Amino acid sequence: PRRPPEMLTVSHHAIQRYQERVANVPEDQSRAALSTRAIQIAAKFGARFVRLGTGHRVAISDSVVVTVLPIEHFKKQVNRHGLGRFGNAP
């Protein structure tokens, strides 16, 4: 079932990845860091990714924070697909 867009959920997986990849802090602090106002608003607008100040990206799907990607992940995608800030437009 789809959640209302105003309701953001943080998965346990995302909390674990935050603790592994960003900061080894208690679960409640991880949840708070992954459900900031900025992330909530981005999810409302349908954003699939939000970049944290650390450079990690938070992945969102159907108003659920599903994981935290490593910093290198986006750089690998850019190199692999030739994507720049503005895509492949000439």
N, C-alpha and C positions, 0 to 999 in steps of 0.2 A: 504493500500500500504506500502511496505517495504521501509525504508529509506536507502540511501547509508551508509555503515558502518562508513565512516569518519564523518558523521553528527550526533552529539549527541543532543538529545532533552531532556529537563527536564520538566516533567509534573507538572501541577499546584498542583496535589495531593502530589507529592514528596516535593514541596516547602512548602506546609502546614505542612507535617509531619516533615520536617527539623525544621521549626519554633516551632512546638510543642515539639519535642523530643530532639533536639540538642541545638539550640539557637534561641531566639526570636529576630531575626534581620529582616531588610527589605527584600522584595522579591528579589531585585537585588543581595543582598549579599548571600541570600540562593541559588539562581540560580548559582552564581559564585562558591560557595562551593561545589555544586553538579555537576559541569562541569569542574573540574580541569583537567589538562593534564593527570594525573594518571588515572582518571576515564574514560577519552576519550580513552586512550590507552587500558585500560582493556576492554572497550566495543568493541573496534576494534578486540581484541583477542577472543571475544565471552564470556567474563566473565559474570556470572549471578549476582554475588554479589561482592561488594568492601567494605572493612572495613575502616571506617574513623578512625582518630586518637582518637576519643572519645570512640570507641568501637561499635558504631552504624554501621549497614550494610546498604549500598545503594543497592537496587534491580534494575537490568537492564534487559530489555527485548526488543529485536530488536532495539538496539541503542536508547532506551528511558529509562531515569531514572524514574522508576515508583513509588517508595516509599522509605522511610527511616524506617528501622526496629528498634525496641527498643533493647537496649543492651541485655536484658534478653532473647530475642527471640532465638538467636543462642544457648545459654546455655540450654534452654528448649528442642530444637531439638536434641542436643547432648545427653542429658539425656534420652529423649524419645526413640531415635533410637539406642543408644549405639555407636554413631559415635565419633571417636576420630580424631585427626589430620590427620591420614592416613587411615581412613575408618575402615572397619571390617576385614582387612587382618590379618591372624595369625602371 
